[in-house]
Amino acid sequence: MQVPMLDLKAQYVSIKEEILSAIAVVCAGQHLCLGPAVEQFERQIAQYCGCRHAIGVSSGSDALLVSLMAIDVGPGDEVVTTPFTFFATAGAVARLGAKPVFVDIDQETFNINPDLIEARITSRTKAIIPVHLFGQVARMKPILEIARRHNLTVVEDAAQAIGATQDGLLCGTIGQIGCFSFYPTKNLGGFGDGGLITTNDDAIAAKLRILRDHGQNPRYYYHLIGGNFRLDGIQGAVLSVKLRYLNQWNRTRQDHAALYDRLLVGSGAKTPKIEPNNGSVYHQYTIRASSRDLLQKALADHGIGSAIFYPRPLHLQPCFAYLGLSAGDFPIAEKTCQEVLSLPIYPELSNEQIEYVATTIREFHD
């Protein structure tokens, strides 16, 4: 049996006619950069998230970058975040000349450990970026309390977590700003790059809309130094179609995760821990295994795809060597990088495929 890590074609086939019809409308109208399809999607997803503003942008990476630009992060500033995440989280900070300040993670959830944040705050700290890794919301209540005490902005990196909840609140609306990615592999994926910023702050929203289009308002009158961060019309059309299915797809991921949880009991693999007040959307189903690399090879030998997110923490990446950090500075993140392995979890998987994956893992440990 073959079990790919991800099969985007399976999803596409199921909604092909709706997708092609939506794209055809954009092609006929030739509103290709922003335009009516993007505006419609922004209205729909703002309603979905329960927020006042949703601003479509060119990627999840750019969502982070533009959000930091909107709160005037720049040289001399510091932004607190996690070393166990995709590069874009800290990369956006560094691109603006600010300093990413890392905080170790919780060993159970893989998210930033709020108990360690306050010790890393200085007079130069301007924001905190908690990452809702693998589809589970970080512990936001203590993060928000710390931010209030120090007058900091909380920018949620929700790139992997659209639809995830904490205490009944949807991620991206808990902090001041939320950032999402629509990279094709995400739970809500486009036909290329795309991203979104959510906020309930009218002033920030107005600034974001100007910044994403070179800082102009009206056209050719530039008030800010912005950039080309627009969302394409075709992406807006595709995402509007897919948004209708998002809750269904997320529920299926949750069902798959529950099946994995049951089948992997006693397997030797440590299954994900979801906090009781969280509703994870399982962008990844990530286990821990002491012999991770050997297990991954065994899975591959049986036709099963898997992935390592992430093999090296950000503080040990060559591009951040200038920060002067070294091995041992964030031991939990470093150990986690040696043990994590993500298994297939996409909605179109069959129960038989999941059972085959679990059986292979159990046999490996036996």
C-alpha positions as CSV (number, residue, x, y, z in Angstrom):
1,M,0.0,0.0,0.0
2,Q,1.2,3.5,-0.8
3,V,0.5,6.4,1.6
4,P,1.8,9.7,0.4
5,M,2.6,12.4,3.0
6,L,0.1,14.6,1.1
7,D,-2.1,14.2,-2.0
8,L,-3.3,17.6,-3.3
9,K,-4.7,16.0,-6.4
10,A,-7.3,14.1,-4.4
11,Q,-8.7,17.3,-2.9
12,Y,-8.7,19.0,-6.3
13,V,-10.6,16.3,-8.0
14,S,-13.4,16.4,-5.5
15,I,-14.1,20.1,-6.2
16,K,-12.7,20.5,-9.7
17,E,-15.8,22.0,-11.4
18,E,-16.4,24.6,-8.6
19,I,-12.8,25.7,-8.8
20,L,-12.6,26.0,-12.6
21,S,-15.9,27.9,-12.6
22,A,-14.7,30.4,-10.0
23,I,-11.4,30.9,-11.9
24,A,-13.3,31.4,-15.2
25,V,-15.2,34.3,-13.6
26,V,-11.9,36.0,-12.7
27,C,-10.5,35.3,-16.2
28,A,-13.6,36.8,-17.8
29,G,-13.4,40.0,-15.7
30,Q,-9.6,40.3,-15.8
31,H,-9.4,41.6,-12.3
32,L,-6.2,39.7,-11.6
33,C,-4.5,41.6,-8.7
34,L,-6.9,42.2,-5.8
35,G,-10.3,43.0,-7.3
36,P,-13.8,41.6,-6.7
37,A,-12.8,38.0,-6.0
38,V,-10.4,39.0,-3.3
39,E,-12.9,41.4,-1.8
40,Q,-15.5,38.7,-1.6
41,F,-13.0,36.3,0.0
42,E,-12.0,38.9,2.5
43,R,-15.6,39.4,3.5
44,Q,-16.3,35.7,3.8
45,I,-13.2,34.9,5.8
46,A,-13.7,37.9,8.1
47,Q,-17.1,36.5,8.9
48,Y,-15.7,33.0,9.3
49,C,-13.1,34.2,11.8
50,G,-15.4,36.6,13.5
51,C,-13.2,39.7,13.1
52,R,-13.7,43.2,11.8
53,H,-11.0,43.1,9.1
54,A,-9.4,40.5,6.8
55,I,-6.7,41.7,4.4
56,G,-5.6,39.4,1.7
57,V,-1.8,39.5,1.0
58,S,0.7,37.7,-1.2
59,S,1.8,35.0,1.2
60,G,1.9,34.0,4.9
61,S,5.5,35.2,5.0
62,D,4.4,38.6,3.7
63,A,1.5,38.6,6.2
64,L,4.1,38.5,9.0
65,L,6.3,41.1,7.4
66,V,3.5,43.6,6.6
67,S,2.0,43.2,10.1
68,L,5.3,44.1,11.7
69,M,5.7,47.0,9.3
70,A,2.2,48.2,10.4
71,I,3.3,48.5,14.0
72,D,6.6,50.2,13.0
73,V,9.0,47.4,13.9
74,G,12.5,48.4,12.7
75,P,16.2,48.6,13.5
76,G,16.9,48.5,17.3
77,D,13.6,46.8,18.1
78,E,13.2,43.3,19.4
79,V,10.5,40.7,18.8
80,V,10.0,37.7,21.0
81,T,9.2,34.4,19.3
82,T,10.0,30.7,19.1
83,P,13.1,28.9,17.6
84,F,10.9,25.9,16.6
85,T,9.0,27.2,13.6
86,F,9.3,27.9,9.9
87,F,11.9,30.4,8.9
88,A,9.4,33.1,8.0
89,T,8.5,33.8,11.6
90,A,11.9,35.1,12.6
91,G,12.8,36.0,9.0
92,A,10.2,38.8,8.9
93,V,11.7,40.3,12.1
94,A,15.2,40.2,10.7
95,R,14.3,41.6,7.3
96,L,13.1,44.8,9.0
97,G,16.4,45.2,10.9
98,A,14.9,44.1,14.2
99,K,16.3,41.4,16.4
100,P,14.5,38.0,16.8
101,V,14.6,37.1,20.5
102,F,14.0,33.4,21.0
103,V,12.2,31.6,23.9
104,D,12.2,27.8,24.3
105,I,9.2,25.7,23.7
106,D,6.8,23.6,25.8
107,Q,8.0,20.0,25.3
108,E,4.4,18.6,25.1
109,T,2.8,21.1,22.7
110,F,5.9,22.3,20.8
111,N,4.6,25.9,21.2
112,I,6.4,28.8,22.8
113,N,6.5,28.4,26.6
114,P,4.9,31.5,28.1
115,D,6.6,31.0,31.5
116,L,9.9,31.9,29.8
117,I,8.8,35.0,27.9
118,E,9.0,37.7,30.5
119,A,12.7,37.1,31.3
120,R,13.5,37.8,27.6
121,I,11.7,41.2,27.4
122,T,13.8,44.4,27.4
123,S,13.1,48.0,26.9
124,R,13.6,47.4,23.2
125,T,10.9,44.7,22.9
126,K,8.1,45.7,20.6
127,A,6.0,42.6,19.9
128,I,5.5,38.9,20.7
129,I,4.9,36.4,17.9
130,P,3.4,33.2,19.3
131,V,3.2,30.4,16.6
132,H,0.2,28.1,16.6
133,L,2.4,25.2,15.5
134,F,0.9,22.1,13.7
135,G,-2.6,23.4,14.1
136,Q,-2.7,24.0,17.9
137,V,-3.1,27.4,19.5
138,A,-0.3,28.5,21.8
139,R,-1.2,29.4,25.4
140,M,-2.6,32.9,24.7
141,K,-3.9,34.0,28.0
142,P,-0.5,34.4,29.8
143,I,1.0,35.8,26.6
144,L,-1.6,38.5,26.4
145,E,-1.2,39.3,30.1
146,I,2.6,39.7,29.6
147,A,2.0,41.9,26.5
148,R,-0.4,44.1,28.4
149,R,2.0,44.6,31.3
150,H,4.8,45.7,28.9
151,N,2.6,47.5,26.2
152,L,3.5,45.0,23.5
153,T,1.6,43.9,20.4
154,V,0.8,40.3,20.0
155,V,1.0,39.1,16.4
156,E,-0.3,35.5,16.1
157,D,1.5,33.4,13.5
158,A,-1.6,31.2,12.6
159,A,-0.2,30.1,9.3
160,Q,-0.8,26.4,10.2
161,A,-3.9,26.8,12.3
162,I,-6.8,28.3,10.4
163,G,-10.0,27.2,12.2
164,A,-8.2,26.2,15.4
165,T,-9.7,27.5,18.7
166,Q,-8.8,28.2,22.3
167,D,-11.5,28.7,24.9
168,G,-14.0,29.0,22.0
169,L,-12.1,31.8,20.3
170,L,-10.7,31.3,16.8
171,C,-7.0,31.8,16.4
172,G,-6.0,35.0,14.6
173,T,-8.5,37.0,16.6
174,I,-7.1,36.5,20.1
175,G,-4.1,38.9,19.7
176,Q,-4.1,42.3,18.0
177,I,-3.1,40.8,14.7
178,G,-3.4,37.4,13.1
179,C,-1.3,36.0,10.1
180,F,-2.4,33.1,7.9
181,S,-0.8,31.3,5.0
182,F,-2.6,29.8,2.0
183,Y,0.4,27.9,0.7
184,P,-1.1,24.9,-1.2
185,T,-0.2,22.4,1.5
186,K,-2.1,24.3,4.2
187,N,-5.5,23.2,5.6
188,L,-6.9,26.0,3.4
189,G,-4.6,26.1,0.5
190,G,-4.6,28.2,-2.7
191,F,-3.3,27.6,-6.2
192,G,0.0,29.2,-5.4
193,D,1.1,31.6,-2.7
194,G,-1.3,33.6,-0.7
195,G,-1.8,35.0,2.8
196,L,-4.2,36.9,5.1
197,I,-4.0,39.3,8.0
198,T,-6.8,39.6,10.5
199,T,-7.4,42.4,13.0
200,N,-10.2,44.2,15.0
201,D,-8.2,47.4,15.0
202,D,-9.5,49.9,12.4
203,A,-6.4,51.9,12.3
204,I,-4.1,48.9,11.8
205,A,-6.4,47.5,9.1
206,A,-6.3,50.8,7.2
207,K,-2.5,50.9,7.4
208,L,-2.2,47.3,6.3
209,R,-4.3,47.9,3.2
210,I,-2.0,50.8,2.2
211,L,1.2,49.0,2.9
212,R,0.2,45.9,0.8
213,D,-0.1,48.1,-2.3
214,H,3.2,50.0,-2.2
215,G,2.0,52.5,0.4
216,Q,-0.3,54.4,-2.1
217,N,-3.7,55.9,-1.3
218,P,-5.2,56.9,-3.7
219,R,-3.2,55.5,-6.6
220,Y,0.2,57.2,-7.2
221,Y,0.0,59.1,-3.9
222,Y,2.4,57.4,-1.5
223,H,2.0,58.0,2.2
224,L,4.1,55.1,3.4
225,I,6.9,52.9,2.1
226,G,5.0,49.7,1.4
227,G,5.5,46.9,-1.0
228,N,3.9,44.6,-3.6
229,F,2.0,42.4,-1.2
230,R,-1.3,42.0,-3.1
231,L,-3.3,38.8,-3.2
232,D,-4.2,37.7,-6.8
233,G,-7.8,37.5,-7.9
234,I,-7.5,33.8,-8.9
235,Q,-6.3,33.0,-5.4
236,G,-9.3,34.8,-3.9
237,A,-11.7,32.9,-6.1
238,V,-10.1,29.5,-5.3
239,L,-10.0,30.2,-1.6
240,S,-13.7,31.3,-1.6
241,V,-14.6,27.9,-2.9
242,K,-12.4,26.0,-0.5
243,L,-13.5,28.0,2.5
244,R,-16.9,26.4,2.2
245,Y,-15.3,23.0,2.9
246,L,-12.8,24.0,5.5
247,N,-14.7,23.0,8.6
248,Q,-15.5,19.6,7.1
249,W,-11.9,19.1,6.2
250,N,-10.7,20.1,9.6
251,R,-13.2,17.7,11.3
252,T,-11.9,14.9,9.1
253,R,-8.3,15.7,10.2
254,Q,-9.5,15.5,13.8
255,D,-11.1,12.2,13.2
256,H,-7.9,10.9,11.6
257,A,-5.9,12.1,14.6
258,A,-8.3,10.4,17.0
259,L,-7.8,7.1,15.0
260,Y,-4.0,7.5,15.1
261,D,-4.2,8.2,18.8
262,R,-6.1,5.0,19.4
263,L,-3.9,2.8,17.1
264,L,-0.6,4.1,18.4
265,V,-1.2,3.4,22.1
266,G,1.7,1.2,23.3
267,S,3.5,1.7,20.0
268,G,6.6,3.4,21.4
269,A,5.7,6.6,19.6
270,K,4.6,9.6,21.6
271,T,1.4,11.0,20.2
272,P,0.5,14.8,20.1
273,K,-0.8,16.4,23.3
274,I,-3.7,18.8,22.8
275,E,-4.5,21.1,25.6
276,P,-8.0,20.6,26.9
277,N,-9.1,24.1,26.1
278,N,-7.8,23.9,22.5
279,G,-9.4,22.6,19.3
280,S,-6.5,21.6,17.1
281,V,-7.0,21.4,13.3
282,Y,-4.0,19.1,12.9
283,H,-2.2,20.7,10.1
284,Q,0.4,18.1,11.0
285,Y,0.0,15.0,13.1
286,T,3.5,15.0,14.7
287,I,4.8,12.2,16.9
288,R,8.0,11.9,18.8
289,A,10.3,8.9,18.4
290,S,13.7,8.3,19.9
291,S,14.9,6.5,16.8
292,R,13.1,9.0,14.5
293,D,15.5,8.7,11.5
294,L,15.3,4.9,11.5
295,L,11.6,5.0,11.8
296,Q,11.3,7.4,8.9
297,K,13.3,5.0,6.8
298,A,11.2,2.1,7.8
299,L,8.0,4.0,6.8
300,A,9.6,4.9,3.4
301,D,10.5,1.2,2.9
302,H,6.8,0.4,3.3
303,G,5.6,3.1,0.9
304,I,4.6,5.6,3.6
305,G,5.4,9.3,3.3
306,S,6.5,11.3,6.4
307,A,8.2,14.7,7.0
308,I,10.4,16.3,9.6
309,F,9.3,19.8,10.7
310,Y,11.9,21.0,11.6
311,P,15.3,19.3,11.6
312,R,17.2,22.3,13.0
313,P,16.0,25.1,15.3
314,L,16.3,28.7,14.0
315,H,18.9,29.8,16.6
316,L,21.3,27.2,15.1
317,Q,20.7,28.2,11.5
318,P,23.7,29.8,9.7
319,C,21.7,32.9,8.8
320,F,21.1,33.7,12.5
321,A,24.7,33.1,13.6
322,Y,25.1,36.9,14.1
323,L,22.8,36.6,17.1
324,G,25.6,34.8,18.9
325,L,23.5,31.8,20.1
326,S,24.7,28.3,20.3
327,A,23.7,24.7,21.0
328,G,22.3,24.2,24.5
329,D,20.7,27.7,24.6
330,F,17.2,26.2,23.9
331,P,17.5,22.6,24.9
332,I,13.9,21.6,24.5
333,A,13.6,22.9,21.0
334,E,16.9,21.3,20.1
335,K,15.9,17.9,21.5
336,T,12.5,18.2,19.8
337,C,14.2,18.7,16.4
338,Q,15.8,15.3,16.8
339,E,12.6,13.4,17.6
340,V,9.7,14.8,15.7
341,L,8.1,13.1,12.7
342,S,4.9,14.1,11.0
343,L,2.6,11.5,9.6
344,P,0.0,11.7,6.7
345,I,-3.1,13.5,8.0
346,Y,-4.8,15.1,5.0
347,P,-8.6,14.7,4.8
348,E,-8.7,12.3,1.8
349,L,-6.8,9.5,3.6
350,S,-8.7,6.3,4.2
351,N,-9.0,4.6,7.6
352,E,-7.2,1.6,6.0
353,Q,-4.2,3.8,5.1
354,I,-4.0,5.2,8.6
355,E,-4.2,1.6,10.0
356,Y,-1.4,0.6,7.7
357,V,0.8,3.5,8.9
358,A,0.1,2.7,12.6
359,T,0.8,-1.0,12.0
360,T,4.1,-0.2,10.4
361,I,5.1,2.0,13.4
362,R,4.1,-0.7,15.9
363,E,6.0,-3.4,14.0
364,F,9.1,-1.1,13.9
365,H,9.1,-0.7,17.7
366,D,8.4,-4.5,18.2
